[in-house]
Amino acid sequence: PERYSYQMIKESGAFVINLTTEDLCYATDYCGARSGRDVDKFKEMKLTKVEAEEISAPMIGESPVNIECKAAFLRNLGKIRKKSSRFRNIRVRRCAGKTGQI
């Protein structure tokens, strides 16, 4: 529960899974290693913040696939936090990479 993202999901009941590409690898690694409590990750990595259609959470505009999720429940099991969620919307901007593979 000390993670900033946990508190945000707990308060909003929503989150987005942004699938990444090789071109986004550095930015998404940076975002995964920094807390949004301390830094504006979108600004630092020059990512486009896009409003989700079905939930109240930002999406990465450069991501080829964004999955909007609604948290069904959050449960603390000691040091483990269990999240159960439901997909609300899947936005696919681009599927195939440079080689044409998904």
C-alpha positions as CSV (number, residue, x, y, z in Angstrom):
1,P,0.0,0.0,0.0
2,E,3.0,2.4,0.1
3,R,3.1,2.6,-3.7
4,Y,1.6,5.7,-5.2
5,S,-0.2,3.8,-7.9
6,Y,-1.9,1.6,-5.3
7,Q,-3.4,4.6,-3.7
8,M,-4.5,6.1,-7.0
9,I,-6.2,2.8,-8.0
10,K,-7.8,2.5,-4.6
11,E,-9.3,6.0,-4.9
12,S,-10.3,6.0,-8.5
13,G,-11.1,2.3,-9.0
14,A,-9.5,2.4,-12.4
15,F,-6.2,2.0,-14.2
16,V,-4.8,1.5,-17.8
17,I,-2.5,-1.1,-19.1
18,N,-0.5,0.5,-21.9
19,L,1.3,-2.0,-24.2
20,T,4.7,-0.9,-25.2
21,T,6.9,-1.0,-28.3
22,E,10.7,-1.2,-28.8
23,D,10.6,2.6,-29.4
24,L,8.8,3.2,-26.1
25,C,11.1,0.9,-24.1
26,Y,13.2,3.6,-22.4
27,A,10.3,5.7,-21.5
28,T,8.2,2.9,-20.1
29,D,11.2,1.6,-18.2
30,Y,11.7,5.1,-16.7
31,C,8.0,5.3,-15.8
32,G,8.1,1.9,-14.1
33,A,11.1,2.9,-12.0
34,R,9.9,6.3,-10.9
35,S,7.0,7.3,-8.6
36,G,4.3,9.6,-10.0
37,R,4.3,11.1,-6.5
38,D,7.7,12.6,-7.2
39,V,7.8,13.3,-11.0
40,D,5.4,14.0,-13.9
41,K,6.3,10.9,-16.0
42,F,4.4,12.1,-19.0
43,K,6.3,15.4,-19.0
44,E,9.7,13.9,-18.3
45,M,9.4,11.3,-21.1
46,K,7.5,13.6,-23.5
47,L,4.6,11.2,-23.7
48,T,1.1,12.3,-24.7
49,K,-1.5,12.0,-22.0
50,V,-4.8,10.8,-23.5
51,E,-8.1,10.6,-21.6
52,A,-9.6,7.2,-21.4
53,E,-13.1,6.7,-22.9
54,E,-14.7,4.5,-20.2
55,I,-12.7,5.2,-17.0
56,S,-11.0,8.1,-15.2
57,A,-7.3,7.4,-15.8
58,P,-4.7,8.6,-18.3
59,M,-3.4,6.6,-21.3
60,I,-0.1,6.8,-23.1
61,G,-1.1,8.2,-26.6
62,E,2.0,6.7,-28.2
63,S,1.1,3.2,-27.0
64,P,-0.3,1.0,-29.8
65,V,-2.8,-0.7,-27.4
66,N,-4.4,0.8,-24.3
67,I,-6.5,-1.4,-22.1
68,E,-8.9,0.4,-19.7
69,C,-9.6,-1.5,-16.6
70,K,-12.0,-1.1,-13.7
71,A,-10.7,-2.6,-10.4
72,A,-13.2,-5.1,-9.0
73,F,-11.5,-5.3,-5.7
74,L,-8.1,-4.7,-4.0
75,R,-7.1,-6.9,-1.2
76,N,-4.0,-6.8,1.0
77,L,-2.5,-10.2,1.8
78,G,0.4,-9.2,4.0
79,K,2.9,-7.6,1.7
80,I,1.1,-8.8,-1.4
81,R,-1.7,-6.7,-2.9
82,K,-4.1,-8.7,-5.0
83,K,-6.1,-6.8,-7.7
84,S,-9.0,-8.2,-9.6
85,S,-10.2,-6.2,-12.5
86,R,-12.4,-6.1,-15.5
87,F,-11.5,-4.8,-18.9
88,R,-13.8,-1.9,-19.9
89,N,-12.4,-0.8,-23.2
90,I,-9.5,-1.7,-25.5
91,R,-8.1,0.9,-27.8
92,V,-5.9,-0.3,-30.6
93,R,-4.1,2.4,-32.6
94,R,-1.6,0.2,-34.3
95,C,-0.9,-3.6,-34.0
96,A,1.9,-4.5,-36.4
97,G,5.5,-3.5,-35.8
98,K,8.1,-2.7,-38.4
99,T,8.3,-6.4,-39.4
100,G,4.5,-6.7,-39.6
101,Q,4.3,-8.9,-36.6
102,I,1.9,-8.3,-33.7
